[in-house]
């Protein structure tokens, strides 16, 4: 085979060209991974919010169940039978009513914090429809870590027993004194948890107004 001058003039990529190619590839790869991570974080956050809303809905349903039992058997001047579902409404009014709700979103060293002071946070046992204050916490268990989202955990071996309620609670605010019309109770349903990929805890809350024919 006879070699021509063109064969000798052909040359490959220089080192600089190869380095530029690698740099461009790395930039595209890093950008793609960042977008994927952001998308994963968004999906995770949406899932957490959905699961926390389900927990909050369970609390609201338990409140409505107790309220409806009280209203259905209401007789002015008659106290519901002790231990009955209707009696749980009276228990809420006796133990947990406050004039104003606490400031929502308070943090302690960047972590979720349960309300203090004159606040009376509580939780509804969705399995027994009984209000309780025990088990409320915003701290991880000893030697463990916090759940990935706010939730009420039940004892798997003993039905109807709450082991802990992590970052979720209720506050019952009574209607102003001298209100015209039927008195009511505003239930502030609140949750706070360390969201995935977020440096600031996520807070979620809603208010349910239930009227009290007392």
MOJO-V870774 format. One record per backbone hydrogen bond with DSSP energy under -1.0 kcal/mol. NH is the residue of the N-H (numbers start at 0). CO is the residue of the C=O. If there is no record, write none. Layout:
nh;co
NH;CO
NH;CO
This chain:
nh;co
8;4
9;5
17;13
18;14
19;15
20;16
21;17
22;18
23;19
24;20
25;21
26;22
27;23
28;24
29;25
30;26
31;27
32;28
33;29
34;30
35;31
36;32
37;33
38;34
39;35
40;36
41;37
42;38
43;39
44;40
45;41
46;42
47;43
48;44
49;45
50;46
51;47
52;48
53;49
54;50
55;51
56;52
57;53
58;54
59;55
60;56
61;57
62;58
63;59
64;60
65;61
66;62
67;63
68;64
69;65
70;66
71;67
72;68
73;70
77;74
83;80
87;84
88;85
90;86
91;87
92;88
93;89
94;90
95;91
97;171
107;110
110;107
118;115
121;169
122;131
124;129
128;124
131;122
135;132
136;164
143;140
150;165
152;163
154;160
160;157
162;152
163;152
164;134
165;150
166;136
168;189
169;121
170;187
172;185
173;97
174;183
178;175
184;209
185;172
186;207
187;170
188;205
189;168
190;203
191;166
192;201
197;194
201;192
203;190
205;188
207;186
209;184
211;182
213;211
